[in-house]
Amino acid sequence: MPLHRRINITLPEETIRLIDRVAKKGDRSFLISEAVRHYVASVGKARLRRLLKEGALRHAERDLRLAEEWSGLDETPWREDRE
């Protein structure tokens, strides 16, 4: 059985009204828990996307140069000398 812990939080009245619109009586905790998990996952994915984009931009010139240097190998025919 998962461990639960009671905490005391303060939310704006408007937020409580929104929660009550979608959560059944007694399900506020579940809704808040799911919302926090979703938010953290979204923030994590957005951060990862941002880091990947920054890295790609930072290394773009290097990566293009390497691709150009190695592209000639794709055009070089490979043959086995059996003489």
N, C-alpha and C positions, 0 to 999 in steps of 0.2 A: 504494500500500500504506500503510495507516495506521501512524503512528509509535507505537511502544510503548516504555515506559520501565519499568525494573525498580525497585521500591521495596521497602523492608523495613517490614512492619507487624507489630504484635503484636495477636493476637485471643485472647479467652478460649477455653479448651478446648471449652466447650459450643458456642460459635459455630463452631468448626472442625468439630465433630461434625455440626452442622446442615448446613454446607456440603458435607461429605463424603456426607451422606445423599442429596443431590439432584444433586451434580455428579459427572460421570465423572472418573476419574483424569486429571489434567492439565488439567481445565477449571475449576479454582478461579478463575483470573483472569477468565475470561469471566463466570462467575456473579457474582463480586464487582462487576465492571464494570457488568453489567446491573442488579444490585441498587442500586448507587449512582445510576445514571441514573434508575431508577424512583423512588427516594427523593427525589432532587432535583426531579423533575417533580411529585411529590405535594406536597412542601413548597411549591413555587412556586405550584401551583394553590390550595392551602389559604391561602397568604398573600394571593393575589389575591382569593379569596372574602372573606377577613377585611377587606381594605381596601375592597372594594366595599360590604360590609355597613356598615362604619363610616361611609363616605361617605354612604350612603343614610340612615342614622340621623341623622347630623349635619345633613343638609339636608332632612329630612322635613317640617318645618314650612314652610320656604320653598317646597318643591315643592308641597305641598298648597295653600298660599296662591296660588301662581301658577296652579295648575290651576283653582281656584275663580274667579280673576279672568278667565281666558281661556275658561272654559266657556260664558259667556254668548254668545260669538261663534258657537259651534256652533248656538245656538238662534236667532240673528238670521238672518232670511231675506235672501238676497242677490238683488237684482234689478237688471236693467239698465234704466235710464231711456232710452227711445228717442224722447223727445219733442223 
